Amino acid sequence: MSLIKSISGIRGTIGGKPNDNLTPLVIVRFTAAYGTWIRENQSLSKKIVVGRDGRISGEMIRNLVISTLNGMGLDTIDLGLSTTPTVEIAVVEEKAAGGIIITASHNPKEWNALKLLNEKGEFISEKDGKWILDLASRDAFQFAPVEKLGLSFMNNSYLEKHIQRILEYPLVDRQAIQQRNFKVVVDTINSTGALFIPPLLRALGVEQITVLNEDVNGKFAHNPEPLPENLSALSAEVRKSGADLGIAVDPDVDRLCFVCEDGSMFGEEFTLVAVADFVLSRKPGNTVSNMSSTRALKEITIQHGGEYFPSAV
């Protein structure tokens, strides 16, 4: 059995029997339960944003999700190939009632999943997740009559809008980045990072970019989790090309790993710490991270006069 139900969504492997794996019947059931939660709890809007990573099964699941939401009487804003952070931004921009991200994050290619968002572009709460899971287990939902079916709209502008938001962030110094003339190698693991990371780097003034695994076909060239043991090719290319930096992302681009100029790993657990150190030196405040994070974030926060808060995942 490869079907995992949780308060944040549902994930599993493609194919097989219903209720054992992530089959079309299971996808429709959980999408309908989420649509019912939207109708009963999010009355201000009936729009749902949908986006997916580059997995082989992504288009099939996208068709099922959008058709089911339309069948529930909800309109959909389809971003097509996108990233998890981009979908989260689009929910807020569109004043939508929620969003569904079709991705199994760093899991292998045979996996896929539905990540469920609320109207703030955040993952739904534990309470709401349990409500949806219970509804799905009982098939306690009702589809809309023909005159109230929802509509589907395509919007492929949000990758560009996301990049523009980054450029407008006060602590991003594009001129300094451009003047440094960085040489960067990126491993986009055959998914939507290939559509987002190189354009972002170019927008920041980086012109020397080498992209590994850039075909968006979902046939991941290696284990897609951006851990040191999976990034040997990236490290080798950084050393070979004399690059200043290596960047690895996971298939939905919400995981990030840096490789130093000598090919060594910067360490995923220290990325947040380094960013926090920079931000807090210019904009004092507090920080929060999950309980499995390094203590270094707490120490850096206190050093800058702030307070650190641990949180459950």
Rosetta silent file (secondary structure, phi, psi, omega in degrees, C-alpha in Angstrom):
SEQUENCE: MSLIKSISGIRGTIGGKPNDNLTPLVIVRFTAAYGTWIRENQSLSKKIVVGRDGRISGEMIRNLVISTLNGMGLDTIDLGLSTTPTVEIAVVEEKAAGGIIITASHNPKEWNALKLLNEKGEFISEKDGKWILDLASRDAFQFAPVEKLGLSFMNNSYLEKHIQRILEYPLVDRQAIQQRNFKVVVDTINSTGALFIPPLLRALGVEQITVLNEDVNGKFAHNPEPLPENLSALSAEVRKSGADLGIAVDPDVDRLCFVCEDGSMFGEEFTLVAVADFVLSRKPGNTVSNMSSTRALKEITIQHGGEYFPSAV
SCORE:     score description
SCORE:     0.000 S_00000001
   1 L     0.000  127.584 -179.424    0.000    0.000    0.000 S_00000001
   2 L  -130.369   50.509  176.286    1.420    3.386   -1.060 S_00000001
   3 E  -125.796  121.585 -176.134   -1.322    5.833   -0.151 S_00000001
   4 E  -120.491  118.240  179.054   -0.681    8.270    2.679 S_00000001
   5 E  -102.751  128.293  178.617   -3.474   10.475    3.994 S_00000001
   6 E  -140.852  172.411 -177.352   -2.529   13.410    6.187 S_00000001
   7 L   -67.804  -18.153 -179.023   -3.975   16.699    7.362 S_00000001
   8 L   -95.890   -4.876  179.804   -1.974   18.595    4.717 S_00000001
   9 E   152.333 -157.674 -178.020   -3.136   16.483    1.771 S_00000001
  10 E  -140.323  139.381  178.557   -2.824   13.047    0.229 S_00000001
  11 E  -141.844  155.676 -179.806    0.077   11.358   -1.558 S_00000001
  12 E  -178.274  179.714  177.538    0.772    8.007   -3.091 S_00000001
  13 E   -89.828  154.060 -175.269    2.120    6.070   -6.034 S_00000001
  14 E   -83.209  140.315  176.778    0.369    6.082   -9.383 S_00000001
  15 L    96.188  178.400  177.104   -1.647    3.062  -10.553 S_00000001
  16 L    90.189 -159.174 -175.849   -3.022    0.010   -8.799 S_00000001
  17 L   -90.285  148.535  174.358   -6.243   -0.479   -6.883 S_00000001
  18 E   -56.499  142.643  178.721   -8.436    2.290   -5.403 S_00000001
  19 L    73.857   -4.441  172.567   -7.643    3.053   -1.753 S_00000001
  20 L  -101.140  -42.829 -177.900   -4.266    1.346   -2.077 S_00000001
  21 E  -127.328 -178.716 -179.952   -2.533    3.850   -4.352 S_00000001
  22 E   -84.390   81.485 -178.909   -3.124    7.339   -5.764 S_00000001
  23 L   -93.430  165.469  176.756   -5.685    6.309   -8.382 S_00000001
  24 H   -53.818  -39.281  179.537   -8.094    8.578  -10.319 S_00000001
  25 H   -62.839  -41.272  179.316  -10.957    7.553   -8.017 S_00000001
  26 H   -66.662  -40.874 -179.762   -8.974    8.562   -4.930 S_00000001
  27 H   -61.613  -45.809  179.493   -7.965   11.892   -6.521 S_00000001
  28 H   -63.153  -42.729 -177.782  -11.584   12.742   -7.339 S_00000001
  29 H   -60.178  -48.828 -175.997  -12.757   11.749   -3.841 S_00000001
  30 H   -75.585  -31.406  174.592  -10.274   13.948   -1.982 S_00000001
  31 H   -65.577  -41.054  178.631  -10.617   16.856   -4.401 S_00000001
  32 H   -65.184  -38.956  177.670  -14.401   16.734   -3.938 S_00000001
  33 H   -64.620  -41.676  176.623  -14.001   16.683   -0.149 S_00000001
  34 H   -63.997  -42.503  178.274  -11.690   19.722   -0.363 S_00000001
  35 H   -60.736  -37.231  176.969  -14.179   21.447   -2.689 S_00000001
  36 H   -65.580  -41.964  176.919  -16.946   20.835   -0.151 S_00000001
  37 H   -60.296  -41.384  177.974  -14.786   22.369    2.598 S_00000001
  38 H   -61.641  -47.710 -177.342  -14.224   25.401    0.376 S_00000001
  39 H   -63.444  -35.410 -174.845  -17.941   25.816   -0.321 S_00000001
  40 H   -89.296  -19.247 -173.754  -18.920   25.501    3.333 S_00000001
  41 H  -122.462  -13.994 -176.454  -16.102   27.484    4.929 S_00000001
  42 L  -125.499   72.198 -169.794  -14.776   29.947    2.352 S_00000001
  43 L   -78.345  -12.705 -175.179  -17.847   31.843    1.154 S_00000001
  44 L   -72.629  -24.313 -177.262  -16.060   34.998   -0.054 S_00000001
  45 L  -147.751  153.221  173.925  -14.748   33.402   -3.242 S_00000001
  46 L  -120.556   23.098  177.877  -15.318   30.288   -5.296 S_00000001
  47 E   -95.317  138.002  175.507  -11.973   30.457   -7.117 S_00000001
  48 E  -126.129  130.345  176.879   -9.292   27.803   -6.591 S_00000001
  49 E   -89.103  134.838  179.706   -5.718   28.131   -7.899 S_00000001
  50 E  -127.374  132.001  175.186   -4.179   24.935   -9.290 S_00000001
  51 E  -144.374  160.496 -177.267   -0.530   24.381  -10.227 S_00000001
  52 E  -142.957  157.930  172.833    1.718   21.364  -10.772 S_00000001
  53 L   -87.505 -168.810 -171.773    5.335   20.335  -10.976 S_00000001
  54 L   -91.438   19.719 -177.234    6.823   18.476  -13.943 S_00000001
  55 L   -63.106  153.378 -178.632    5.995   14.903  -12.927 S_00000001
  56 L   -57.092  -39.765 -176.431    4.920   12.381  -15.544 S_00000001
  57 L   -85.222   -0.746 -171.722    1.506   11.971  -13.874 S_00000001
  58 H   -61.774  -44.127 -177.716    0.980   15.701  -13.347 S_00000001
  59 H   -66.396  -41.067  177.430   -1.160   16.464  -16.385 S_00000001
  60 H   -58.879  -47.370 -178.260   -3.475   13.506  -15.756 S_00000001
  61 H   -68.308  -37.757  176.988   -4.016   14.548  -12.150 S_00000001
  62 H   -57.169  -44.128  179.686   -4.422   18.195  -13.131 S_00000001
  63 H   -62.214  -41.858  179.143   -7.278   17.223  -15.483 S_00000001
  64 H   -65.679  -44.767 -177.887   -8.998   15.225  -12.733 S_00000001
  65 H   -63.776  -48.555 -177.411   -8.566   17.957  -10.107 S_00000001
  66 H   -66.031  -43.021  179.325   -9.829   20.802  -12.292 S_00000001
  67 H   -64.232  -38.129  179.130  -12.788   18.832  -13.627 S_00000001
  68 H   -66.829  -44.502  178.578  -13.765   17.756  -10.114 S_00000001
  69 H   -62.651  -42.176  175.664  -13.569   21.301   -8.755 S_00000001
  70 H   -61.846  -36.923  177.350  -15.640   22.567  -11.695 S_00000001
  71 H   -67.188  -21.693  175.689  -18.096   19.758  -10.955 S_00000001
  72 L   -85.925   -0.020 -178.950  -18.352   21.097   -7.410 S_00000001
  73 L    87.842   16.594 -178.244  -19.364   24.492   -8.825 S_00000001
  74 L  -106.659  141.185  174.933  -15.941   26.084   -8.247 S_00000001
  75 E   -83.184  149.108  179.868  -13.944   28.106  -10.747 S_00000001
  76 E  -123.434  140.667  171.627  -10.275   27.223  -11.239 S_00000001
  77 E  -106.584  106.743 -174.458   -7.251   29.353  -12.106 S_00000001
  78 E   -92.546  113.895  178.304   -4.853   26.924  -13.784 S_00000001
  79 E   -85.772   -8.933 -176.651   -1.199   28.012  -13.554 S_00000001
  80 E    67.913 -142.585  176.652   -0.014   24.949  -15.452 S_00000001
  81 E   -66.186  124.321 -173.802    3.608   24.051  -14.718 S_00000001
  82 L  -152.870 -167.121  176.349    4.547   26.055  -11.650 S_00000001
  83 L  -125.429  159.697  178.721    6.226   25.918   -8.235 S_00000001
  84 H   -58.743  -49.746  179.288    4.792   25.524   -4.756 S_00000001
  85 H   -61.157  -32.109 -179.973    5.778   29.071   -3.625 S_00000001
  86 H   -68.668  -41.162  176.973    4.316   30.514   -6.848 S_00000001
  87 H   -62.107  -40.912  179.535    0.948   28.839   -6.286 S_00000001
  88 H   -61.086  -40.791  177.388    0.925   30.173   -2.715 S_00000001
  89 H   -65.883  -42.769 -176.657    1.500   33.711   -4.023 S_00000001
  90 H   -64.022  -34.600  178.356   -1.177   33.334   -6.709 S_00000001
  91 H   -57.165  -45.271 -179.254   -3.859   32.327   -4.174 S_00000001
  92 H   -69.974  -45.975 -178.635   -3.446   35.672   -2.428 S_00000001
  93 H   -60.330  -38.970 -177.202   -3.100   37.703   -5.640 S_00000001
  94 L   -83.452   -3.640 -173.939   -6.235   36.144   -7.132 S_00000001
  95 L    52.596   43.646 -177.881   -8.176   36.561   -3.866 S_00000001
  96 L   -82.379  164.699  178.805   -8.963   32.875   -4.236 S_00000001
  97 L   -82.406  -14.465 -179.289  -10.624   30.653   -1.641 S_00000001
  98 E   173.033 -168.931 -179.657   -7.706   28.214   -1.713 S_00000001
  99 E  -158.561  155.393  174.488   -5.298   26.297   -3.876 S_00000001
 100 E  -126.612  125.572  175.833   -4.137   22.813   -4.790 S_00000001
 101 E  -105.430  123.598 -178.513   -0.518   22.056   -5.629 S_00000001
 102 E   -95.256   97.085 -178.131   -0.034   18.806   -7.536 S_00000001
 103 L  -165.125  146.917  171.921    3.372   17.578   -6.411 S_00000001
 104 L  -106.317   24.535  174.639    4.989   14.887   -4.316 S_00000001
 105 L    55.917 -120.219 -174.631    7.817   17.272   -3.434 S_00000001
 106 L   -93.259    8.584  179.860   11.123   15.367   -3.224 S_00000001
 107 L   -74.004  158.552 -178.841    9.632   11.866   -3.641 S_00000001
 108 L   -60.670  171.771 -169.364   10.577    9.685   -6.650 S_00000001
 109 L   -63.840  -25.293 -178.693    8.815    9.910  -10.029 S_00000001
 110 L   -75.981   -8.733  179.508    6.197    7.213   -9.321 S_00000001
 111 E   -94.670  152.173  165.445    4.755    9.387   -6.536 S_00000001
 112 E  -152.688  173.149 -174.079    2.407   12.342   -6.724 S_00000001
 113 E  -162.580  164.449  171.172    0.240   14.243   -4.260 S_00000001
 114 E  -113.342  117.315  172.376   -2.300   16.971   -3.608 S_00000001
 115 E   -99.531  128.940 -171.083   -1.126   19.761   -1.285 S_00000001
 116 E  -106.275  132.111 -178.554   -4.070   21.793   -0.002 S_00000001
 117 E  -117.624  153.634  173.133   -3.995   25.545    0.700 S_00000001
 118 L   -94.509 -169.934 -175.554   -6.395   27.952    2.396 S_00000001
 119 L   -70.061  -12.446  177.257   -7.303   31.487    1.306 S_00000001
 120 L   -91.361    1.076 -176.072   -4.040   32.860    2.728 S_00000001
 121 L    75.502   18.004  179.414   -1.960   30.626    0.477 S_00000001
 122 L  -106.938  157.830  175.779   -0.934   28.614    3.549 S_00000001
 123 E   -63.440  142.997 -175.643   -1.312   24.887    4.156 S_00000001
 124 L   -62.814  157.823 -176.822   -4.663   24.103    5.755 S_00000001
 125 L   -74.822  166.812  177.631   -4.838   23.691    9.521 S_00000001
 126 H   -59.774  -42.561 -179.550   -4.902   20.406   11.398 S_00000001
 127 H   -60.817  -47.596 -178.675   -8.581   20.936   12.234 S_00000001
 128 H   -68.783  -36.454  177.732   -9.556   21.574    8.615 S_00000001
 129 H   -61.369  -42.668  178.101   -7.407   18.704    7.384 S_00000001
 130 H   -65.164  -37.524  178.807   -9.173   16.259    9.682 S_00000001
 131 H   -61.030  -44.889 -179.271  -12.544   17.601    8.517 S_00000001
 132 H   -67.403  -42.207  178.851  -11.628   16.961    4.881 S_00000001
 133 H   -61.345  -41.248  179.263  -10.244   13.493    5.601 S_00000001
 134 H   -65.172  -42.925  179.978  -13.429   12.521    7.417 S_00000001
 135 H   -61.366  -44.538 -179.642  -15.595   13.828    4.596 S_00000001
 136 H   -63.136  -37.083 -178.304  -13.592   11.902    2.005 S_00000001
 137 H   -66.784  -22.255 -177.769  -13.850    8.680    4.010 S_00000001
 138 H  -106.873    0.355 -174.248  -17.654    8.949    3.913 S_00000001
 139 L    50.520   40.009 -173.761  -18.036   10.288    0.343 S_00000001
 140 L   -92.400   62.868  178.109  -20.143   12.978    1.998 S_00000001
 141 L  -140.326  162.157 -176.334  -20.146   15.507   -0.812 S_00000001
 142 L  -135.878  132.450 -178.570  -22.545   16.636   -3.489 S_00000001
 143 L   -85.457  160.206 -175.089  -21.758   17.876   -6.977 S_00000001
 144 L   -78.620  149.894  173.368  -23.315   20.966   -8.560 S_00000001
 145 L   -69.293  166.721 -170.744  -26.227   20.854  -11.037 S_00000001
 146 H   -58.349  -36.376 -177.012  -25.455   21.662  -14.666 S_00000001
 147 H   -76.580   -5.879 -179.450  -26.394   25.347  -14.447 S_00000001
 148 H  -119.715   16.456  177.399  -23.959   25.895  -11.568 S_00000001
 149 L   -63.619  146.982  179.792  -20.867   24.129  -12.886 S_00000001
 150 L   -80.410  169.399 -179.560  -17.616   26.039  -12.411 S_00000001
 151 L  -114.358  157.231  179.100  -15.358   27.440  -15.117 S_00000001
 152 E  -118.525  132.789 -179.643  -11.644   26.946  -15.748 S_00000001
 153 E  -125.556  135.588  177.350   -9.241   29.759  -16.658 S_00000001
 154 E   -91.470  137.287  176.807   -5.593   29.438  -17.701 S_00000001
 155 L  -143.799  105.021 -177.755   -3.091   31.952  -16.283 S_00000001
 156 L  -103.888   24.113 -175.801    0.579   31.482  -17.117 S_00000001
 157 L   -93.833   -6.065 -167.158    1.738   34.890  -15.864 S_00000001
 158 H   -79.777  -23.057  173.602    2.617   34.005  -12.284 S_00000001
 159 H   -62.990  -42.857  177.590    6.202   32.826  -12.699 S_00000001
 160 H   -66.086  -40.923  178.469    7.004   36.283  -14.056 S_00000001
 161 H   -63.714  -39.007  178.740    4.965   37.955  -11.302 S_00000001
 162 H   -62.741  -45.492  178.605    6.817   35.908   -8.667 S_00000001
 163 H   -61.103  -41.743  179.442   10.183   36.979  -10.080 S_00000001
 164 H   -62.617  -37.260  176.210    9.071   40.611  -10.075 S_00000001
 165 H   -61.044  -40.682  178.860    8.124   40.318   -6.408 S_00000001
 166 H   -64.037  -43.988 -179.658   11.624   39.087   -5.636 S_00000001
 167 H   -63.038  -30.820 -178.107   13.198   41.978   -7.537 S_00000001
 168 H   -83.683   -9.164 -179.024   11.035   44.446   -5.604 S_00000001
 169 L   -66.632  128.037 -171.314   12.031   43.053   -2.197 S_00000001
 170 L   -56.376  -29.343 -176.301   14.010   45.850   -0.450 S_00000001
 171 L   -89.783    1.460  176.075   16.918   43.611    0.617 S_00000001
 172 L   -92.056  118.577 -177.182   17.566   42.265   -2.897 S_00000001
 173 L  -107.555   88.579 -177.501   20.378   44.289   -4.526 S_00000001
 174 H   -61.387  -40.199 -178.055   20.250   43.455   -8.224 S_00000001
 175 H   -61.244  -42.462  179.584   22.978   45.938   -9.111 S_00000001
 176 H   -65.208  -39.507  178.720   25.434   44.367   -6.665 S_00000001
 177 H   -65.109  -45.388 -179.410   24.645   40.892   -7.992 S_00000001
 178 H   -62.310  -42.295 -179.184   25.083   41.985  -11.600 S_00000001
 179 H   -64.894  -28.926 -178.911   28.392   43.716  -10.882 S_00000001
 180 H   -72.175  -20.167  177.285   29.769   40.574   -9.241 S_00000001
 181 L    54.338   53.306 -178.959   29.363   38.655  -12.548 S_00000001
 182 L   -64.911  148.172  171.451   28.577   35.351  -10.865 S_00000001
 183 E  -114.276  120.939 -169.782   28.939   32.036  -12.647 S_00000001
 184 E  -128.528  139.406  172.320   26.265   29.593  -11.461 S_00000001
 185 E  -111.397  133.408 -176.925   25.418   25.933  -12.084 S_00000001
 186 E  -124.676  131.741  172.258   21.816   24.841  -11.443 S_00000001
 187 E  -105.280  109.103 -175.524   20.379   21.323  -11.134 S_00000001
 188 L  -101.842    9.817  169.807   16.656   21.599  -11.869 S_00000001
 189 L    44.036   43.341  172.268   15.984   17.817  -11.684 S_00000001
 190 L    54.964   38.376  179.002   13.798   17.626  -14.821 S_00000001
 191 L  -145.085 -160.853 -166.035   10.975   19.672  -13.334 S_00000001
 192 L   -72.322   -8.838  171.533    9.664   23.209  -13.013 S_00000001
 193 H   -58.977  -28.484  178.676   12.830   24.634  -11.487 S_00000001
 194 H   -66.425  -26.014  179.137   14.066   24.710  -15.088 S_00000001
 195 H   -87.347  -17.656 -171.817   11.295   27.191  -15.909 S_00000001
 196 H  -112.956  -48.184 -171.961   11.880   29.387  -12.865 S_00000001
 197 H   -65.843  -49.690  178.180   15.465   29.383  -11.569 S_00000001
 198 H   -59.540  -45.426  176.034   17.352   30.391  -14.774 S_00000001
 199 H   -61.207  -35.929  176.973   14.913   33.272  -15.561 S_00000001
 200 H   -63.651  -46.194  179.651   15.185   34.405  -11.922 S_00000001
 201 H   -61.238  -42.942  178.359   18.984   34.396  -12.098 S_00000001
 202 H   -63.835  -38.904  177.716   18.939   36.345  -15.364 S_00000001
 203 H   -64.038  -28.269  178.359   16.516   38.872  -13.858 S_00000001
 204 L   -84.511   -2.065  177.409   18.994   39.295  -10.991 S_00000001
 205 L    98.599   10.146  177.929   21.788   40.047  -13.466 S_00000001
 206 L   -91.146  121.548 -177.651   23.445   36.616  -13.644 S_00000001
 207 L  -106.731  -28.026 -178.275   24.368   35.769  -17.240 S_00000001
 208 E   -90.750   93.543 -174.789   26.730   32.799  -16.866 S_00000001
 209 E  -126.913  127.307  171.379   24.315   29.947  -16.106 S_00000001
 210 E  -112.036  127.518 -177.104   24.762   26.224  -16.688 S_00000001
 211 E  -111.778  124.719  174.432   21.614   24.125  -16.229 S_00000001
 212 E   -99.125  143.039  176.314   21.747   20.405  -15.476 S_00000001
 213 L    54.170   55.551 -172.947   18.708   18.155  -16.022 S_00000001
 214 L   -93.625  -10.255  177.627   16.709   20.942  -17.645 S_00000001
 215 L   -71.982  121.432 -177.984   14.227   18.890  -19.701 S_00000001
 216 L   -84.500   80.931 -177.040   10.872   19.162  -17.889 S_00000001
 217 L  -125.722   -1.787  178.811    9.808   15.553  -18.404 S_00000001
 218 L    73.366    0.388  178.238    9.480   14.197  -14.850 S_00000001
 219 L   -92.592   77.574 -170.430   12.063   11.495  -15.568 S_00000001
 220 L   -55.364  128.641 -176.768   14.308   12.531  -12.716 S_00000001
 221 L   -68.947  -20.321  176.898   17.988   12.029  -13.539 S_00000001
 222 L  -155.104  175.685  175.198   18.699   11.101   -9.913 S_00000001
 223 L   -51.232  124.605 -170.785   16.908   10.853   -6.581 S_00000001
 224 L   -76.045   -6.885  177.306   15.096   14.224   -6.484 S_00000001
 225 L   -73.470  125.237 -174.537   15.707   14.985   -2.817 S_00000001
 226 L   -77.469   67.254  177.544   18.458   17.667   -2.764 S_00000001
 227 L  -106.131  156.215 -176.063   20.784   15.858   -0.368 S_00000001
 228 H   -50.519  -41.398 -176.693   24.595   15.679   -0.732 S_00000001
 229 H   -67.681  -14.563 -179.813   24.581   12.046   -1.875 S_00000001
 230 H  -102.090    0.870 -171.756   22.292   12.964   -4.789 S_00000001
 231 L  -119.598   27.830 -178.503   24.220   16.013   -5.988 S_00000001
 232 H   -63.982  -38.023  179.944   27.592   14.594   -7.021 S_00000001
 233 H   -66.276  -38.418  177.500   27.113   15.680  -10.658 S_00000001
 234 H   -64.087  -45.968  179.089   26.317   19.234   -9.569 S_00000001
 235 H   -60.266  -43.133 -179.424   29.392   19.375   -7.346 S_00000001
 236 H   -63.936  -40.003 -179.666   31.585   18.044  -10.142 S_00000001
 237 H   -69.423  -36.681  176.632   30.268   20.602  -12.636 S_00000001
 238 H   -60.103  -46.246  179.447   30.819   23.477  -10.197 S_00000001
 239 H   -66.078  -46.086 -176.639   34.470   22.438   -9.795 S_00000001
 240 H   -62.165  -42.104 -175.101   34.981   21.720  -13.487 S_00000001
 241 H   -88.544   -6.202 -177.104   33.534   25.017  -14.714 S_00000001
 242 L    67.145   34.503 -178.397   35.048   27.194  -11.986 S_00000001
 243 L   -73.657  157.710  177.070   31.599   28.380  -10.941 S_00000001
 244 L   -82.298  -24.738 -170.230   30.995   30.604   -7.925 S_00000001
 245 E  -158.662  144.689  168.943   27.901   28.707   -6.791 S_00000001
 246 E  -115.974  142.762 -179.271   25.822   25.595   -7.362 S_00000001
 247 E  -129.120  129.817  174.265   22.064   25.542   -6.788 S_00000001
 248 E  -125.152  139.487  175.951   19.833   22.481   -6.449 S_00000001
 249 E  -127.086  165.963  174.097   16.060   22.464   -5.994 S_00000001
 250 L   -92.646  177.636 -172.482   13.493   19.714   -5.632 S_00000001
 251 L   -59.023  -30.388  179.306   10.744   19.108   -8.243 S_00000001
 252 L  -105.137    8.631  169.593    8.304   21.717   -6.868 S_00000001
 253 L    62.725   37.920  170.710   11.053   24.208   -5.940 S_00000001
 254 L  -116.061    8.435  171.139   10.333   24.569   -2.224 S_00000001
 255 L  -121.804  142.010 -174.555   13.592   22.881   -1.202 S_00000001
 256 E  -138.643  135.548  176.163   16.959   24.556   -1.809 S_00000001
 257 E  -135.888  135.932  178.195   20.548   23.400   -1.512 S_00000001
 258 E  -105.744  145.951  173.017   23.732   25.384   -2.249 S_00000001
 259 E  -117.344  129.413 -178.690   27.088   24.039   -3.402 S_00000001
 260 L   -73.252  169.104 -174.832   30.191   26.099   -2.637 S_00000001
 261 L   -62.985  -20.841  178.116   32.780   27.054   -5.252 S_00000001
 262 L   -92.530    6.227  178.965   35.014   24.119   -4.261 S_00000001
 263 L    89.851   -3.387  178.784   32.177   21.630   -4.807 S_00000001
 264 L   -81.387  156.979 -179.939   31.439   21.131   -1.110 S_00000001
 265 E   -80.938  131.338  175.207   27.904   21.340    0.261 S_00000001
 266 L   -68.517  -32.557  179.073   26.960   24.523    2.074 S_00000001
 267 L   103.426  112.911 -176.345   24.415   22.515    4.056 S_00000001
 268 H   -58.777  -34.595 -177.913   20.654   22.769    3.667 S_00000001
 269 H   -69.993  -17.564 -179.171   20.199   23.310    7.405 S_00000001
 270 H   -97.766   -6.632  179.460   22.415   26.411    7.270 S_00000001
 271 H   -61.593  -49.986  179.153   20.654   28.103    4.333 S_00000001
 272 H   -61.652  -37.651 -179.522   17.905   29.502    6.562 S_00000001
 273 H   -64.283  -45.217 -179.439   20.516   30.492    9.157 S_00000001
 274 H   -64.127  -43.395  178.297   22.597   32.420    6.606 S_00000001
 275 H   -63.237  -43.873  179.863   19.536   34.198    5.216 S_00000001
 276 H   -61.907  -41.077  179.155   18.318   35.033    8.740 S_00000001
 277 H   -59.688  -44.351  179.122   21.739   36.428    9.661 S_00000001
 278 H   -65.696  -49.651 -176.427   21.646   38.731    6.624 S_00000001
 279 H   -64.382  -46.579 -176.554   18.021   39.826    7.055 S_00000001
 280 H   -67.348  -24.628  177.305   18.216   40.387   10.829 S_00000001
 281 H   -70.600  -18.254 -178.742   21.357   42.512   10.425 S_00000001
 282 H  -116.437  -21.236 -176.955   19.252   44.941    8.366 S_00000001
 283 L  -143.656   87.824 -175.609   15.730   44.353    9.654 S_00000001
 284 L   -59.122  146.991  178.790   15.577   43.288   13.337 S_00000001
 285 L   174.791 -168.572 -178.710   12.859   40.869   14.364 S_00000001
 286 L  -104.154  167.439  178.303   12.026   37.380   15.583 S_00000001
 287 E  -133.405  160.815  176.185   12.303   33.986   13.871 S_00000001
 288 E  -144.379  142.629  174.315   10.483   30.676   13.868 S_00000001
 289 E  -152.130  170.496  179.548   11.404   27.255   12.490 S_00000001
 290 E   -74.860  165.611 -170.180   10.431   23.628   13.008 S_00000001
 291 L   -72.075  -11.426  179.329   11.860   21.673   15.909 S_00000001
 292 L   -91.006    2.954 -178.186   14.217   19.619   13.746 S_00000001
 293 L   -78.161  159.940  178.200   16.178   22.711   12.687 S_00000001
 294 L   -63.498  148.575  177.484   19.697   23.530   13.812 S_00000001
 295 L   -67.655  -13.411 -176.515   20.151   25.519   17.041 S_00000001
 296 H   -60.241  -33.169  179.572   22.205   28.000   15.038 S_00000001
 297 H   -63.361  -42.951  177.712   19.056   29.909   14.012 S_00000001
 298 H   -60.652  -44.691 -177.821   18.170   30.512   17.664 S_00000001
 299 H   -64.992  -41.503  178.459   21.705   31.676   18.430 S_00000001
 300 H   -64.510  -42.273 -178.990   21.800   34.033   15.446 S_00000001
 301 H   -62.217  -46.713  179.206   18.386   35.478   16.343 S_00000001
 302 H   -63.132  -39.304  179.498   19.388   36.160   19.951 S_00000001
 303 H   -59.480  -33.589  179.871   22.660   37.676   18.747 S_00000001
 304 L   -92.179    9.425  175.060   20.657   40.188   16.693 S_00000001
 305 L    86.601   11.986 -179.548   18.389   41.029   19.626 S_00000001
 306 L  -102.967 -175.179  179.423   15.389   38.968   18.554 S_00000001
 307 L  -122.875  139.540 -178.070   13.495   36.014   19.975 S_00000001
 308 E  -104.038  139.852  178.976   13.353   32.508   18.489 S_00000001
 309 E  -126.371  120.756  173.202   10.236   30.289   18.502 S_00000001
 310 E   -82.259  149.529 -179.307   10.268   26.531   17.733 S_00000001
 311 E  -139.776  148.121  172.529    7.188   25.060   16.086 S_00000001
 312 L   -66.057  152.528  179.674    5.879   21.624   15.271 S_00000001
 313 L   -64.714    0.000    0.000    5.980   20.749   11.571 S_00000001
